[in-house]
């Protein structure tokens, strides 16, 4: 019996719903989701295994014009995802205007087969959907266009079959038990970062990095220490909040989700550390796991 395997890169602008889509296709919450743009910073693999195929999905950061070192790294992970892709899933929000040149520059001349997914169609009219489908058909000539709502799992049927049709015959790239290429520590740091994105406004989420400094698995409890890195003392004060209330709220929300994720009781302690301008410093970006 033949076996198919291949890499499928999910790309689009920030807030198009790429992470929601990947979680839906993989059937697990691998990518954190917040209402804010640029939540995804790393390329995260989600692996779907069946007896006769393996699909390796890549959730990538939303495509932007980079303004500092961290964003350069985010865009280089998009480039990497496009380099080894057998198929591109281009996710576009129905409400996006057609000034999407920063995205189109990356994919307009590609020879990689593409499927366009027009997301967030919940409140769109039939005419709006048809107009977008016609626009993308002319612009990109993809293999297929789907109008979907990733959040409500609407019209996702058939996507997997279309994906499989485009994949080559190949032995599995990863162990059939693998769900992702990332470690538990990585996902724990992402859960904490998700809570920061959901609880703070303006610049705080974007100035923050989470580093797991200790991860000890005991028989009945996992003990985790995390450092939340910010760029300025004023951000540290906002993050901690009056009497430590905000940091406590973030820690409690994160601990509950980490317990679900690890299926284990968790003791979580968080510390806030100021590293001026870390987003533009190569040595810090490298130590935080960003590609250069």
Beta strands, then each sheet from edge to edge (+ up, - down):
strand 1: 4-12
strand 2: 44-50
strand 3: 53-59
strand 4: 87-93
strand 5: 114-119
strand 6: 144-147
strand 7: 209-217
strand 8: 222-230
strand 9: 266-274
sheet 1: 2+ 3- 1- 4- 5- 6-
sheet 2: 7+ 8- 9-
end
